[in-house]
Amino acid sequence: MSSLPGTFRAFVAETVDGAHRRGIRDFAAADLGPGEVDIRVEWSSVNFKDGLASIPNGRVARIDPIIPGIDLAGVVIGSGDPTVEEGSEVLVNGYDLGTSHHGGYAEFARVPAGWVVPLPAGLSLREAAAVGTAGFTAAMAVATLEGRGLQPGDGPVLVTGASGGVGSTAVALLGDRGYEVWALTGKASEHDRLRSLGAVGFLDRADAPIEGKPLESERWAGAVDSAGAATLPYVLRTLRRGAAVAACGNASGPALVTTVFPFILRGVALLGMDSVAMPLPERIDLWNRIATDLRPRSLGEGLTEVALDDVTPALDAIVAGEARGRWVVRVAGRAG
């Protein structure tokens, strides 16, 4: 017997009589996807992918209707799997959540047990949502670069899309670990905030054009690229010999205009960050690091917090590129 109520409140994007509609409505538990674990959702977050899932032709949602929310944090109220205990605090991110499986913008969720991460000691549910997929991806990028050999003192490290959720978290993580962090952002108004997170230098978009010489002066010991088409070509042609860039976003588009020269003449590496399909044991390990040595600076502070009822403007803002920092969604009750 289901541990969920028959219906509950959810933010739903759907096609009704040929027209797109989104907003809060009652949703039937019977219409949730398959899974062994029922969760009372306390917190979610706002991500670029959530914004795309909520609009027509966003090319993210794989089911209609869809409850967006690629992150959720809450309490298990029912479990058909012995590895997940009822009453435990958990988080879920990645996999098909919020795209082809109903996500975190609802009072309740049902997910496969193989997606569920126990809340690490030292993190609250709100803090887990504040990290979310953006922070998780940033931590994955930093851990991967360091696993390949990057160390503080090797030289400057560039973060593109630095004012966004992934970028600003990467700036903070790298700054806390002693790196010389440079931030590439088109928003000069964000310089003070990024400097407070650990950035010591800044590039404007005009400083990193898409087109240029196949190779330019070696500058960066490493990079985290969360923008994609508009910035990755510049990063590749200015990396130092043997350096790597962790590619983890396509906010400016998915195309990549480059040459083979950075790869065959300087031995640089393009490392793809697939945080969606990371196996559960590795995911749990990284979340435990996020609670300890990869904990973002001032986690839980400086957030924009919205209630589930008020999430629509936040989704529109992130799609329009107007969001700054991290946004969290209070699913249980109104934002305070």
C-alpha positions in Angstrom: 0.0 0.0 0.0 1.4 3.4 -0.9 2.7 5.6 1.9 1.7 8.7 -0.1 -1.6 10.7 0.1 -3.9 10.2 -2.9 -3.1 13.7 -4.2 -0.7 16.4 -3.3 0.4 19.9 -4.5 3.0 20.0 -7.3 4.3 22.4 -9.9 3.4 20.8 -13.2 4.3 21.7 -16.8 2.0 20.1 -19.3 0.1 20.4 -22.6 -3.6 20.8 -22.1 -5.9 20.9 -25.1 -2.9 21.8 -27.3 -1.7 24.6 -25.1 1.2 24.7 -22.8 0.4 25.3 -19.1 2.5 25.3 -16.0 1.7 26.0 -12.3 0.6 24.5 -9.1 -2.1 21.9 -9.1 -3.1 18.8 -7.3 -1.2 15.8 -8.6 -2.2 12.1 -8.1 0.2 9.8 -6.5 -0.9 7.1 -8.9 0.6 9.2 -11.7 4.1 9.2 -10.3 6.8 7.1 -11.9 8.0 3.7 -10.6 10.3 3.4 -7.6 10.7 1.7 -4.2 11.2 4.8 -2.1 8.6 7.5 -1.2 9.9 10.8 0.0 8.4 13.8 1.6 10.2 16.6 -0.2 11.4 19.5 1.9 13.7 21.4 -0.5 14.6 21.6 -4.1 16.6 24.1 -6.2 16.4 26.1 -9.4 18.6 24.9 -12.3 18.9 25.9 -16.0 17.6 22.4 -16.8 14.5 23.0 -14.6 13.8 26.2 -16.5 14.0 24.4 -19.8 11.8 21.6 -18.6 9.1 24.1 -17.7 8.8 25.7 -21.1 7.6 24.5 -24.5 10.4 23.4 -26.8 12.9 23.3 -24.0 14.0 19.9 -25.2 14.6 18.6 -21.7 11.3 17.1 -20.6 10.8 13.6 -21.8 7.3 13.1 -20.4 4.1 15.2 -20.4 3.0 16.2 -17.9 6.3 16.7 -16.0 7.1 17.8 -12.5 10.5 19.6 -12.8 13.1 19.7 -10.1 16.4 17.8 -10.8 17.3 18.1 -7.1 15.4 17.1 -4.0 16.1 16.7 -0.3 13.6 15.3 2.2 12.6 12.5 4.5 11.8 8.9 3.5 8.2 8.0 4.5 8.0 4.6 2.8 10.6 2.2 1.5 10.4 -1.1 -0.3 14.1 -1.6 -0.3 16.1 -2.6 2.8 19.0 -0.3 2.0 16.8 2.8 2.5 15.3 3.2 5.9 12.0 4.9 6.6 12.5 8.1 8.6 16.0 8.8 7.1 17.0 12.1 5.6 18.0 11.7 2.0 18.8 13.6 -1.2 18.4 12.7 -4.9 20.1 14.4 -7.9 20.9 13.3 -11.4 19.6 10.2 -13.3 16.3 11.0 -14.9 14.9 13.1 -12.0 13.0 16.1 -13.4 13.3 15.1 -17.0 11.7 11.7 -17.7 10.8 11.0 -14.1 8.8 13.4 -11.9 11.1 15.6 -9.8 11.4 17.7 -6.7 8.8 20.4 -7.3 6.2 18.5 -5.4 5.3 17.8 -1.8 6.1 14.1 -2.4 8.2 12.1 -4.7 8.7 8.4 -5.6 12.1 7.3 -6.9 14.1 4.1 -7.4 16.2 3.1 -4.4 19.3 3.1 -6.6 19.0 6.9 -6.9 18.9 7.7 -3.1 21.9 9.2 -1.3 21.8 9.3 2.5 22.2 12.8 3.8 25.9 13.1 4.8 26.7 14.0 8.4 27.3 17.8 8.6 24.8 18.7 5.9 21.2 19.9 6.5 18.5 19.2 3.9 18.5 22.9 3.0 22.2 22.9 2.6 22.0 19.8 0.4 19.5 21.6 -1.9 21.8 24.7 -1.9 24.6 22.5 -3.2 22.2 20.7 -5.6 23.2 19.6 -9.1 25.1 22.8 -9.7 27.3 22.5 -6.7 27.7 18.8 -7.1 28.9 19.3 -10.7 31.4 22.0 -9.6 32.7 19.6 -6.9 33.0 16.9 -9.5 35.0 19.2 -11.8 37.4 20.3 -9.1 37.9 16.7 -7.9 38.5 15.5 -11.4 41.1 18.1 -12.2 42.9 17.4 -9.0 42.7 13.7 -9.6 44.5 14.4 -12.9 47.3 16.2 -11.0 46.2 19.9 -10.7 47.6 21.5 -7.6 47.6 24.9 -6.0 50.7 26.8 -7.2 50.6 25.3 -10.7 49.3 28.6 -12.1 46.0 30.4 -12.7 42.8 28.5 -13.1 40.0 29.9 -15.2 36.3 29.5 -14.4 33.8 30.5 -17.1 30.2 31.3 -16.6 31.4 32.3 -13.2 28.3 34.1 -12.0 26.1 31.1 -12.4 25.5 28.3 -9.9 28.2 25.9 -11.2 30.7 28.6 -11.9 30.3 30.5 -8.6 30.6 27.3 -6.6 33.7 26.3 -8.6 35.2 29.7 -7.8 34.6 29.2 -4.1 35.9 25.6 -4.0 39.1 26.5 -5.9 39.7 29.7 -3.9 39.3 27.8 -0.6 41.8 25.2 -1.8 44.5 27.9 -2.5 44.2 28.3 -6.3 44.7 31.5 -8.2 41.2 31.8 -9.6 40.2 33.9 -12.5 36.5 34.4 -13.3 35.1 34.9 -16.8 31.7 36.6 -16.7 29.8 39.1 -18.7 28.4 40.7 -15.6 30.7 43.3 -14.1 28.2 43.8 -11.3 29.2 40.3 -10.1 32.9 41.0 -9.5 32.6 41.9 -5.9 30.6 38.8 -5.0 33.0 36.6 -7.0 36.0 38.3 -5.3 34.4 37.5 -1.9 34.3 33.8 -3.0 37.9 33.7 -4.0 38.4 35.1 -7.5 41.5 37.3 -7.9 41.2 38.3 -11.5 38.5 38.7 -14.1 37.9 38.4 -17.8 35.0 39.8 -19.8 33.4 37.9 -22.6 35.2 40.2 -25.1 38.5 39.0 -23.7 37.7 35.4 -24.7 36.3 35.5 -28.3 35.1 32.3 -30.0 37.4 32.9 -33.0 41.1 33.3 -32.7 44.4 31.7 -33.6 44.5 27.9 -33.4 46.9 28.3 -30.5 47.5 31.4 -28.3 49.9 32.1 -25.4 49.8 29.5 -22.8 48.0 30.9 -19.8 45.8 28.5 -17.7 47.0 25.6 -15.6 43.4 24.3 -15.6 39.8 25.5 -16.2 36.2 24.8 -15.4 33.9 25.6 -18.3 30.2 25.9 -17.6 29.3 28.0 -20.6 30.1 25.9 -23.6 30.0 27.3 -27.1 31.0 30.9 -26.3 34.0 30.1 -24.1 35.3 26.6 -24.6 37.2 27.4 -27.8 39.1 30.2 -26.1 39.9 28.0 -23.1 41.3 25.2 -25.2 43.7 27.4 -27.3 45.0 29.1 -24.1 45.6 26.1 -21.8 49.1 25.4 -20.8 50.9 22.3 -22.1 49.3 19.2 -20.6 46.6 21.1 -18.8 42.9 20.1 -18.7 39.5 21.8 -18.8 36.5 20.2 -17.1 33.5 20.9 -19.3 30.2 20.9 -17.4 27.7 23.1 -19.1 26.3 24.5 -22.3 24.5 27.7 -21.2 25.7 29.5 -24.3 25.1 26.6 -26.7 26.4 23.1 -27.4 28.5 23.8 -30.5 32.3 23.6 -30.3 34.4 25.4 -32.9 38.0 24.5 -32.5 41.0 22.7 -34.0 42.9 19.6 -33.1 46.1 21.7 -32.4 45.5 22.1 -28.6 45.2 18.4 -28.3 48.1 17.2 -30.5 50.6 20.1 -30.0 50.1 20.8 -26.3 48.5 17.6 -25.1 45.6 19.4 -23.4 42.6 17.4 -22.2 38.9 18.0 -22.5 37.2 16.3 -19.6 33.5 15.8 -19.7 31.6 16.0 -16.5 28.6 13.7 -16.6 27.1 14.2 -13.2 23.7 12.8 -14.3 24.8 9.1 -14.7 27.4 8.9 -12.0 27.1 5.4 -10.3 25.6 5.6 -6.8 28.7 4.5 -4.8 30.8 7.2 -6.5 27.9 9.7 -6.0 27.7 8.9 -2.3 31.5 9.3 -2.0 31.5 12.7 -3.6 28.6 13.9 -1.5 30.5 12.9 1.6 33.4 15.0 0.3 31.1 17.9 -0.3 30.2 17.7 3.4 33.8 17.8 4.4 36.9 18.8 2.3 34.9 20.0 -0.7 32.3 21.9 1.3 31.5 25.2 -0.5 32.3 28.4 1.4 29.4 29.9 3.4 27.1 27.0 2.4 23.5 28.0 2.9 24.2 31.7 3.0 23.6 34.3 0.4 20.9 32.1 -1.3 17.8 33.3 -3.1 15.0 31.4 -1.5 11.5 31.0 -3.0 8.4 29.0 -2.1 7.1 26.4 -4.5 4.1 28.7 -5.3 6.5 31.4 -6.5 9.0 29.3 -8.5 7.8 30.4 -12.0 9.7 33.8 -12.0 12.8 32.1 -10.9 12.6 29.5 -13.7 12.1 32.4 -16.2 15.1 34.3 -14.8 17.5 31.4 -15.0 16.6 30.7 -18.6 17.0 34.4 -19.5 20.5 34.4 -17.9 19.4 36.8 -15.1 19.9 34.5 -12.1 22.9 35.0 -9.9 24.3 32.5 -7.4 22.1 29.7 -6.1 18.3 29.5 -5.8 16.6 27.1 -3.4 12.9 26.1 -3.4 11.2 25.6 -0.1 8.7 22.9 -1.0 7.3 22.4 2.6 5.7 25.8 3.4 6.4 29.3 2.1 9.8 31.0 1.8 10.9 33.1 4.7 
